[in-house]
Amino acid sequence: MLGVFLQLCALMIFVMMDTLLKVMAAEFPVLQIIWARFLFSSLTVAIALRIAMGRLPWRSRAPGLQALRSLLLGACSVLFTAALARIPLADATAVGFASPLITVALAALLLGEKVSLRRWCGVALGFAGVLVALRPPFLTGAPLHWAYLLPLGTAIMFAFYQILTRRLAALDDSRVTIFHTGLAAALATSLAQPFVFVAPAALDWGILVAVGVLGALSHGLLVLAYARAPASLLAPLSYTQLVWASLAGILVFGDWPDAITLLGAVIIAAGGVLTALPQRARAAPP
């Protein structure tokens, strides 16, 4: 149950961070926002670990996997922030719900976790909801907006990110993984700053720092959650994000979810519930 609680807290903080990202995406280049996010996130993590442990836990048994995980997260952030600049927060979140469905499938294929037929049915139902949330032309009468494909790409990469998080939980101490989460992404996005950097005002710097702190906290909780529970159980809990994303969209941006978004979300949530229900234990043979 502790893993479930940590996952739910991480998801709520994710939405807080996404809200600030959408605010900043209206004023600054995406690569600059993501650079600031991972820079301040890495600094926050380094300071916290230094205080708690007296040292930085940088030694990893799988440094290549740690770097790949960080770069995947960086790519997810770039795509999702670019989407937030063009479509409502709730819509982007709903399409992004493909991620836990893909994670369940990958957990079975790559990690060898047992996934029941009922959970596979939940995955299929959830994917049907994602297709609705993509707002296809036969539902809207309008061409598919290309920006809706960005959170779908985010979902695919984030699923691999979560699988690597679970895989590294068996190789490295969770504090090592937390320390490495933003490093490679911060270094990679730093290379673009000479070409995109726009000088922020003092308030904007404060928001960028807050984005980094929230990112560090949310992903730290995510690592701790995946160290305590299987990926196939935790991934479907991501559907709780839609509640927070819808509230944030209404209160901050005045974006009310329309019927198509709500329909897709309901179908996705139904698939998520079906997937998240615990599997029945088999009776012992006589």
Secondary structure as UniProt FT lines:
FT   HELIX           2..25
FT   TURN            26..27
FT   HELIX           30..53
FT   HELIX           63..84
FT   TURN            85..86
FT   HELIX           89..96
FT   HELIX           98..110
FT   HELIX           117..133
FT   HELIX           137..140
FT   HELIX           146..148
FT   HELIX           149..169
FT   TURN            170..171
FT   HELIX           174..180
FT   TURN            181..182
FT   HELIX           183..190
FT   TURN            191..192
FT   HELIX           193..196
FT   HELIX           202..226
FT   TURN            227..228
FT   HELIX           231..234
FT   HELIX           235..240
FT   HELIX           241..248
FT   HELIX           249..253
FT   HELIX           259..276
//
